[in-house]
Amino acid sequence: MADSDPPAPDDGLGRHVRKAVLLTSLLVTAVGLLLYALGIPGGDIYLFVAGLSGGAAVAEAAEALERRDAAREQEEVLRRNRELRDRVSALKQQIHTTREPALRAAAAVGSAFAMRNTNPDSEDAAFLGVSDELRSAHDVNDTFGICRTIKTRWGAHASESFMLGRQLTSLLGAPAFLAQDETRSLIHERLTLRTDDAELVAAVDRAVQDQTEPGPLARYTGLILRYVTLHSTSAEAKQLRARLLRGYESLDEEPPSGDDSGPDPTSDFRRQLAILVAAGVHERDPDVRLFLGVLTHDTAMVSEAMANGADPNVPDLEILRRHRNVLDAAG
């Protein structure tokens, strides 16, 4: 709500009225003093009237000065308030300009880190300043140094965004864990730190809570992961947000496209999964077949893999470790 303008100084009719009153008072005072000095009868009355008129003139002048000072003080307060609002607005814009890219990059690096496909010299890693930490983190679970550096440079929100990207990527291969209260609560907290969009956070929490089927859960998790690794103001992010708000009914929609879309954070796992499928690993490992069915939205394949003993709780990283020799041979 805009502040009202300060009252305009009385420089119109009011000024002329005060001037006339002051001149009249001075004139009456002068006449009263003159009559008293000349000894004309009734001098006491003249002196009394002169005192009244002089007092009225002084009071009028004092009141005018007070009004002028009050108007100037109010105008100064309003000016300072405007300056303060402008500074706060500029600070918020600066925070958003630097914070949003940091949160996006942290989530993307966390996702790549979970896939063991982290490039220490990637644009995101260099932007966050964690290239050295990524090089030294040989174990995929060694996140302490990375999180510490991100937190020091970008704050706790960015550090938790890194863990959110890592966690969501890991859950793509074990969506059943999403149904657990502890996991869902942790995702809720980290997603809250990643975005100020309370409506989206609430919708994601409801969707994860209401679904128990691993296939839809994995696909919905993929949408969440994709969203947190994008800049929230991009066209694709806005389309993904609308899909996440609609929940599982949006899973059959065509994925958004646009020139501003970045690399798919699950693309590396898909590539490695394709290598395993090309080598025929999915024919003898129902877990690989389960992953393939989930990522290709093939519910029949998912059901078949589950019937053949696939474990929905097996992390994708375990699948990659299990068949590391096949992947290494493919080079």
C-alpha positions as CSV (number, residue, x, y, z in Angstrom):
1,M,0.0,0.0,0.0
2,A,1.5,3.3,-1.1
3,D,2.2,5.9,1.5
4,S,0.1,9.0,1.4
5,D,1.7,12.2,0.2
6,P,2.7,14.6,3.0
7,P,0.3,17.5,3.6
8,A,1.2,20.4,1.4
9,P,2.5,23.5,3.1
10,D,-0.1,26.3,3.6
11,D,1.2,28.6,1.0
12,G,-2.1,29.5,-0.6
13,L,-5.2,31.1,1.1
14,G,-4.0,30.1,4.6
15,R,-0.8,32.0,4.2
16,H,-2.6,35.2,3.2
17,V,-5.1,34.8,6.1
18,R,-2.3,34.4,8.6
19,K,-0.5,37.4,7.1
20,A,-3.6,39.5,7.4
21,V,-4.2,38.4,11.0
22,L,-0.6,39.2,11.9
23,L,-0.7,42.7,10.3
24,T,-4.0,43.5,12.0
25,S,-2.7,42.4,15.3
26,L,0.4,44.5,15.0
27,L,-1.6,47.5,13.9
28,V,-4.0,47.2,16.9
29,T,-1.1,46.8,19.2
30,A,0.6,49.9,17.8
31,V,-2.6,51.9,18.1
32,G,-3.2,50.8,21.7
33,L,0.3,51.7,22.7
34,L,0.0,55.1,21.0
35,L,-3.3,56.0,22.7
36,Y,-1.9,54.9,26.1
37,A,1.2,57.0,25.5
38,L,-0.9,60.1,24.6
39,G,-2.8,59.8,27.8
40,I,-6.2,59.5,26.1
41,P,-8.9,58.2,28.5
42,G,-9.4,54.4,28.4
43,G,-5.6,53.8,28.1
44,D,-5.8,50.7,30.3
45,I,-8.4,49.2,28.0
46,Y,-6.2,50.0,25.0
47,L,-3.2,48.3,26.6
48,F,-5.3,45.2,27.4
49,V,-6.5,45.0,23.8
50,A,-3.0,45.5,22.5
51,G,-1.8,42.7,24.7
52,L,-4.5,40.3,23.5
53,S,-3.8,41.1,19.9
54,G,-0.1,40.8,20.3
55,G,-0.5,37.5,22.1
56,A,-2.7,36.2,19.3
57,A,-0.2,37.2,16.7
58,V,2.6,35.4,18.5
59,A,0.5,32.3,19.0
60,E,-0.5,32.3,15.3
61,A,3.2,32.6,14.3
62,A,4.2,29.8,16.6
63,E,1.5,27.5,15.3
64,A,2.5,28.2,11.7
65,L,6.1,27.3,12.5
66,E,5.0,24.1,14.2
67,R,2.9,23.1,11.2
68,R,5.9,23.8,8.9
69,D,8.3,21.7,11.0
70,A,5.8,18.8,11.3
71,A,5.3,18.8,7.5
72,R,9.1,18.8,6.9
73,E,9.6,16.0,9.5
74,Q,6.8,13.8,7.9
75,E,8.3,14.3,4.5
76,E,11.7,13.3,5.7
77,V,10.3,10.1,7.3
78,L,8.5,9.2,4.1
79,R,11.7,9.8,2.1
80,R,13.7,7.5,4.4
81,N,11.0,4.8,4.3
82,R,11.1,4.9,0.5
83,E,14.9,4.6,0.5
84,L,14.7,1.6,2.9
85,R,12.1,-0.2,0.8
86,D,14.3,0.3,-2.3
87,R,17.3,-1.1,-0.6
88,V,15.4,-4.1,0.7
89,S,13.9,-4.8,-2.7
90,A,17.4,-4.5,-4.3
91,L,18.8,-6.9,-1.7
92,K,16.0,-9.4,-2.3
93,Q,16.7,-9.3,-6.0
94,Q,20.4,-9.7,-5.5
95,I,19.8,-12.7,-3.2
96,H,17.4,-14.3,-5.7
97,T,19.8,-13.7,-8.6
98,T,22.7,-15.5,-6.9
99,R,20.8,-18.0,-4.7
100,E,18.6,-19.6,-7.4
101,P,21.5,-20.6,-9.7
102,A,23.4,-22.0,-6.6
103,L,20.5,-24.1,-5.5
104,R,19.9,-25.4,-9.1
105,A,23.6,-26.2,-9.6
106,A,23.9,-27.9,-6.2
107,A,20.9,-30.2,-7.0
108,A,22.4,-31.0,-10.4
109,V,25.8,-31.8,-8.9
110,G,24.2,-33.9,-6.2
111,S,22.3,-35.9,-8.8
112,A,25.5,-36.5,-10.9
113,F,27.4,-37.4,-7.7
114,A,24.9,-40.2,-6.9
115,M,25.3,-41.6,-10.4
116,R,29.1,-41.6,-9.9
117,N,29.3,-39.6,-13.1
118,T,30.5,-36.3,-11.5
119,N,32.7,-34.1,-13.6
120,P,34.8,-32.0,-11.2
121,D,35.4,-29.5,-14.0
122,S,31.7,-29.2,-15.0
123,E,30.2,-25.7,-15.2
124,D,28.0,-26.4,-12.1
125,A,30.9,-27.7,-10.1
126,A,33.1,-24.8,-11.0
127,F,30.3,-22.3,-10.2
128,L,29.8,-23.9,-6.8
129,G,33.6,-24.0,-6.2
130,V,33.6,-27.8,-5.3
131,S,35.9,-29.1,-8.0
132,D,38.7,-30.1,-5.6
133,E,36.2,-31.7,-3.2
134,L,34.7,-33.7,-5.9
135,R,38.1,-35.0,-7.0
136,S,38.9,-36.2,-3.5
137,A,35.5,-37.8,-2.9
138,H,36.3,-41.2,-4.3
139,D,33.6,-42.9,-2.3
140,V,30.1,-42.0,-3.4
141,N,29.0,-41.6,0.2
142,D,31.8,-39.2,1.1
143,T,29.8,-36.0,1.0
144,F,31.1,-34.3,4.1
145,G,33.7,-32.1,2.3
146,I,31.4,-31.2,-0.5
147,C,28.5,-30.2,1.8
148,R,30.9,-28.3,4.0
149,T,32.3,-26.2,1.1
150,I,28.9,-25.6,-0.4
151,K,27.4,-24.6,3.0
152,T,30.4,-22.2,3.6
153,R,30.1,-20.5,0.3
154,W,26.4,-20.6,-0.5
155,G,24.6,-21.4,2.7
156,A,22.7,-24.4,4.2
157,H,20.0,-24.2,1.6
158,A,22.5,-25.0,-1.2
159,S,24.1,-27.8,0.8
160,E,20.7,-29.4,1.4
161,S,19.9,-28.9,-2.3
162,F,23.0,-31.0,-3.1
163,M,21.7,-33.7,-0.8
164,L,18.2,-33.5,-2.3
165,G,19.5,-34.1,-5.8
166,R,21.6,-37.0,-4.6
167,Q,18.7,-38.5,-2.6
168,L,16.1,-38.2,-5.4
169,T,18.5,-39.8,-7.9
170,S,19.2,-42.7,-5.5
171,L,15.5,-43.2,-5.0
172,L,14.8,-43.6,-8.7
173,G,16.0,-47.2,-8.3
174,A,14.3,-47.7,-5.0
175,P,11.0,-45.8,-5.2
176,A,9.4,-47.9,-2.4
177,F,11.6,-46.0,0.1
178,L,9.7,-42.8,-0.8
179,A,6.7,-44.3,1.1
180,Q,8.6,-44.4,4.3
181,D,7.8,-41.5,6.6
182,E,11.4,-40.7,7.4
183,T,12.4,-40.5,3.8
184,R,9.3,-38.5,2.8
185,S,9.9,-36.1,5.7
186,L,13.5,-35.5,4.7
187,I,12.5,-34.8,1.1
188,H,9.9,-32.4,2.3
189,E,12.4,-30.5,4.4
190,R,15.0,-30.3,1.7
191,L,12.5,-29.4,-1.0
192,T,11.3,-26.6,1.3
193,L,14.9,-25.3,1.4
194,R,15.3,-25.6,-2.3
195,T,12.2,-23.6,-3.2
196,D,10.0,-21.0,-1.5
197,D,7.0,-22.4,-3.4
198,A,4.9,-23.7,-0.5
199,E,2.1,-24.8,-2.8
200,L,4.5,-27.1,-4.8
201,V,6.1,-28.5,-1.6
202,A,2.6,-29.4,-0.2
203,A,1.5,-31.0,-3.5
204,V,4.6,-33.1,-3.8
205,D,4.3,-34.3,-0.2
206,R,0.7,-35.3,-0.8
207,A,1.5,-37.1,-4.0
208,V,4.3,-39.1,-2.5
209,Q,2.2,-40.0,0.5
210,D,-0.8,-41.1,-1.5
211,Q,1.1,-43.4,-3.9
212,T,2.6,-46.8,-3.1
213,E,3.2,-48.3,-6.5
214,P,6.9,-48.3,-7.4
215,G,6.4,-47.4,-11.1
216,P,4.4,-44.2,-10.7
217,L,6.5,-43.2,-7.7
218,A,9.7,-43.5,-9.7
219,R,8.3,-41.5,-12.6
220,Y,7.0,-38.8,-10.3
221,T,10.3,-38.7,-8.5
222,G,12.0,-38.2,-11.9
223,L,9.8,-35.1,-12.4
224,I,10.8,-33.7,-9.0
225,L,14.4,-34.3,-9.7
226,R,14.2,-32.7,-13.1
227,Y,12.4,-29.6,-11.6
228,V,15.0,-29.0,-8.8
229,T,17.9,-29.1,-11.3
230,L,16.3,-26.3,-13.4
231,H,16.1,-22.6,-12.8
232,S,12.6,-22.1,-11.4
233,T,11.9,-19.2,-13.8
234,S,12.6,-21.2,-17.0
235,A,9.7,-22.2,-19.2
236,E,10.4,-25.9,-18.7
237,A,10.5,-25.5,-14.9
238,K,7.1,-23.8,-15.0
239,Q,5.6,-26.6,-17.1
240,L,7.1,-29.2,-14.8
241,R,5.7,-27.3,-11.8
242,A,2.2,-27.5,-13.3
243,R,2.6,-31.2,-13.8
244,L,3.8,-31.8,-10.3
245,L,0.8,-29.9,-8.9
246,R,-1.5,-32.2,-10.9
247,G,0.1,-35.3,-9.5
248,Y,0.1,-38.7,-11.1
249,E,-2.5,-37.8,-13.7
250,S,0.2,-35.7,-15.4
251,L,2.6,-38.7,-15.8
252,D,1.2,-39.7,-19.2
253,E,1.7,-36.2,-20.6
254,E,4.4,-35.4,-23.1
255,P,7.5,-34.0,-21.3
256,P,8.1,-30.3,-21.8
257,S,10.6,-29.2,-24.3
258,G,12.4,-25.9,-24.9
259,D,15.7,-24.4,-25.8
260,D,16.3,-23.5,-22.2
261,S,16.2,-27.1,-21.0
262,G,19.4,-28.4,-19.5
263,P,20.7,-32.0,-19.6
264,D,18.6,-34.7,-18.1
265,P,20.1,-35.6,-14.7
266,T,19.1,-39.2,-15.2
267,S,20.6,-39.5,-18.7
268,D,23.8,-41.1,-17.5
269,F,22.0,-43.8,-15.7
270,R,19.8,-44.4,-18.8
271,R,22.9,-44.6,-20.9
272,Q,24.5,-47.2,-18.6
273,L,21.2,-49.1,-18.4
274,A,21.1,-49.2,-22.2
275,I,24.6,-50.8,-22.2
276,L,23.4,-53.5,-19.8
277,V,20.3,-54.1,-21.9
278,A,22.4,-54.3,-25.1
279,A,24.6,-56.9,-23.3
280,G,21.4,-58.9,-22.4
281,V,21.9,-58.4,-18.7
282,H,18.2,-57.6,-18.3
283,E,17.3,-61.1,-19.4
284,R,19.1,-62.7,-16.4
285,D,18.8,-60.0,-13.8
286,P,15.2,-59.1,-12.9
287,D,16.4,-56.0,-11.1
288,V,17.8,-54.5,-14.3
289,R,14.6,-55.4,-16.0
290,L,12.6,-53.6,-13.2
291,F,14.7,-50.5,-13.8
292,L,14.2,-50.7,-17.5
293,G,10.4,-51.0,-17.0
294,V,10.2,-48.1,-14.6
295,L,12.3,-45.7,-16.8
296,T,10.4,-46.7,-20.0
297,H,7.0,-46.5,-18.3
298,D,6.4,-50.2,-19.2
299,T,4.0,-51.3,-16.4
300,A,3.8,-54.8,-17.8
301,M,7.6,-55.2,-17.7
302,V,7.6,-53.9,-14.1
303,S,5.0,-56.4,-13.1
304,E,6.9,-59.2,-14.8
305,A,10.2,-58.2,-13.2
306,M,8.5,-58.1,-9.8
307,A,7.0,-61.6,-10.4
308,N,10.5,-62.9,-11.2
309,G,12.0,-61.7,-7.9
310,A,13.1,-58.2,-8.6
311,D,13.7,-56.2,-5.5
312,P,12.3,-52.7,-5.7
313,N,14.5,-51.7,-2.7
314,V,17.8,-52.3,-4.6
315,P,19.5,-48.9,-5.2
316,D,20.5,-48.1,-8.8
317,L,24.1,-47.7,-7.6
318,E,24.0,-51.4,-6.5
319,I,22.9,-52.4,-10.0
320,L,25.8,-50.4,-11.5
321,R,28.3,-52.0,-9.1
322,R,26.9,-55.4,-9.7
323,H,27.6,-55.2,-13.4
324,R,30.6,-52.9,-13.4
325,N,32.6,-55.4,-15.5
326,V,30.0,-55.2,-18.3
327,L,30.1,-51.4,-18.1
328,D,33.9,-51.2,-18.0
329,A,34.1,-53.5,-21.0
330,A,31.8,-51.3,-23.0
331,G,34.2,-48.4,-22.2
